[in-house]
Amino acid sequence: MGFKTNADDDDAVSEINVTPLVDVMLVLVIILLVTAPLVTQSVNVALPKTASTTPDVQKQPLQLGVDAKGVITLNKVAIESLDALDLRLRDELAKNPEVAVHVWADEAVNYGKVAEMMATVQHAGISKMAFVTMEK
């Protein structure tokens, strides 16, 4: 940055002085760092004790699985064909209209087999479907 030493030039200075801006930003960062732990404090309360309950089986998602050999299971019970799967899914949908399906597919299964299962689930009228994967 060059400075002009000519005092005869009356032009306006068009440079922005960023020093006050940096000072204000550093003050805001310090305020944030000081107040953040105060905001996250929790209230200490003694929660009441209750009897243990069992989860609602009706709201549990159906576990639709296919293993590496292509065997389809619904809630760990083997299903012999896609037509039988369709009938079982329709029965489950009649019991619970909010039923969801979790698909457990082995990585060695052909994508076509998984796509057929997905189409069967959709054909049965179930719109909530999710895939279950494992972390590496």
N, C-alpha and C positions, 0 to 999 in steps of 0.2 A: 504494500500500500504506500503510495507516495503522497506526501503532503505538499500543498502549495504554500509557498512563502510570500507570494506576491500579495501585498495588502491592497493593491488598487483594484483587484477583481472583486466585484460585488455579487457574484453569482451565488445562488442558494446551494447549500451542501445537500447532495442527494444521497448520501450514505446513511445507512441505518445503524444506530448505535445499539448493539445487541447486549451490552453489558448489563443494563437494568433488566432486560428480559431474562437473562440467565440467572440473575440474582433472585428474581421473583420465582422462577421455576424451581430453583434449589430450595427456597423456603417452602414451597408447596410440597416438594418431595419429603422434606424433613417433617412437616406437619402430618403427611400421610403415614410415614413410618412410625410416628409417635402415637397416632390415634388408631391405627389398624388393630393392635392387640386389645385395645379397650372395647372395640366394637364386637369382637368375637367371644367375649366372656359369656359364659352361660349362667343361668340361674340354678342354684342348688335347691332341689326339691326332693322330698321323700315320696317316691311313688308308691301307691298302694299295692299290696300283694293280692293276686287273684288265683283262682284254680286254673290249672292247665287246660287248654282246649285242643280239640283235634281240628285239623284243617278241613275246610269244606271240600268234599270230594267232587261235588258238582262243578266247582269253579276251576278244578285242576285241568290243565290242557291234556289232550289225548297225545300219547306218544306213538307216533307212526314211524316205524323203523324198517330199514332194509339192510341186510347184511351183505357181505362180499359174494355169497352164493346166489343172491337175488331173492331170498326168503323174506316176505313181507310180514311184519308183526304190528299189531295194534294193542298197545298197553301190554306188551311182552307176550301176547297170545298170537300164535301163527295164524295167518290168513292164507287160504289156498289159492285165491284168484282175486283179480281186481273187481270182478262183479260182487264177490262176497264182501270185499272191502267197502264197496259202494253201499251195500245194504247195511253193514255195521255202522258206517258213518251217518247214514240217514237216521238210523235208530238213535244214535247218540245226539244228533241234532234235534230230534223230536223230544228227547228228554231235556235238553238244555239248548235253547236257541243261541246262546252266547258262547258256545263251545269253540275252543281254539285247538289247533293241531300243531305239535312240535315235530318236525321231521328230523329223524336221526338216520343219516345215510352214510354208509361206509365209503371211504374214499376210493375203493376199488370198484364200486358199482358204476355201471354204464350210466351216463347222463340220461339216456333215453328211458331207462327204467324209473329214474327219479321224476322225469317229466311226466310219465304216465301216471305215477302216484299223485303228483300235483294236480293233474287234470281230473283224476278221480275225486280228489278232495273238493275241488271246485265244482265238479258236476253234482256232488252230493249236496251242495248248497252252503258249504262252510267257507267263509271268507277270511277268517283269521288263521293265518298259517305262518310259521317261523321255522328257520333252520337252526339246528343246534350244532355248534362247532366246538372244538377243543383248542385251548391255547397251546402255542408251541413252547 
